[in-house]
Amino acid sequence: MKLRKLFAFLSAGVLSCCALGGTAFAEETEPVDLSQYQMGDINMDGVIDINDAQLALNVYKMMIAHADPVQEGMLTEEQLALGNVDGIESIINGKAAPVDRYDAYFILRYYTETLSHSISGITVDQFVAKKKEGWEDRRIVDPEQYELGDMTMDGKIDLDDAQLALEVYTCQLAHGDPVQKGLVTKLQLSLGNVDENVEKCYGTEMPVDLNDAQFILEYYTETLAGKATGVPIDAFAGIGKGVAKYLQKQRESA
């Protein structure tokens, strides 16, 4: 259930790029000593949690909508600096974007892995460095080594694969090419197309979309619960598509 809520939080942010809600800090403030705060603690409340990930995502949404989050009073320059956990400035609509979807992802992952006690005693920037290790090395692989749905090519289908599918979808919504931008390879893109359906986005084919991200997440949660053991993910997705069509017909006939 928690994983579904996290997916809902991320996908809702993607699908509401023009709904620029968020924590407002409109009043002028004195310069802040950033050494008092951890990287990732964007709202400066002393903890790194889902609220920081949400604020990072709201900043990204605002940038996509050609707005400046600082000028609009969403946050301060200091908060923006705390949100740049990967140390990289993206370019969105021709402007520097210290906080983007990757920062939101890393903050969320740090929070969830802290909750599950998978990590302890490391800072967000150290966590990010560990997560980024070997990403490029996994791009030269034998396609037969990986199963459909394993977009990260780490040998398992889990939350990271659902997140990557969602990032690919987000990139395409922003008129970007996830392969050209180095987000995934063509092989990873094919591994993410679990429902074997190719939609179009702004006239461009989109093998991985929101449905694929949803199916990967549902497959992972059902496998954890022991309900999808031995079922290939493409068969699982096929069942999901069949149920969706049936429900659609029921609604149309009602």
Phi, psi and omega in degrees: 000319180299320181294323178295322178295321179295319178295318179299320179298316182287315183291328177296324178294321180295317188276357180236046186301339180259357178269091194271058178279165177160175179288128184261139175226068190281334186284149177293138180232161177287153177306142185251140175280105185292343180294344179281349187237153176277148170301136181100340179274071188295322181274003173056042179256007176092356179226154176252114184213194185296335178294324177290320177297319179295319180295320177298319179293322178296323177297315179299316178301318182294320179296320178299325181276017176063031178243156179260115184297332178284312179297329180279356177082015179290322180200175182261171177299323180296318179295322178299319179295321179292336181278345183277069188287338179267358177071016183241136175260119175277170174243118179237121182054038177080004181240150178294135181232093180299328181245124180222194185296331179293320178297318178300318179297311182296321179295317179296316179296319178300316180297312183293322180285333173291318179300320182274002180063024176287335177226155174197147175077013177235153179277169180298317182294326175292321177298315180299316180301319179294319182294327184277347180297130174080001179303313182291325182297330183282359184274347176252098190217168171270119183304331183289348182283345190238147178263157179304134181101339180274070185295328181278352178057042178253011175089003179212158178254116184210197183300326180297323179291319177298320180295318180294320177299320179292323178294321177298315179299316179298317180302318181289325176298329180270022178065026180256160175254110185299333179283311180298327180279356177081013180289318178215167172264172178298325178296314179298324179296318180292326178293335182276346182276068188287336179266004177054033179241139180242108177274175175240139179230116182054038177082000181250139179297139184231088182298325181249121180228192184298326179296319179297316178300318180294316180296319179297316180296315180295321178298317179298312182293322179292325177294318177302322182277359179077016184263350182236019182298128178082359180261122177297150185294329178292325176292321178298316179294323179298320176297317180298320179293322179296318178296318181297318179295320179297315180296323178297317178296322179296319180293320181292327181274349182287000000 
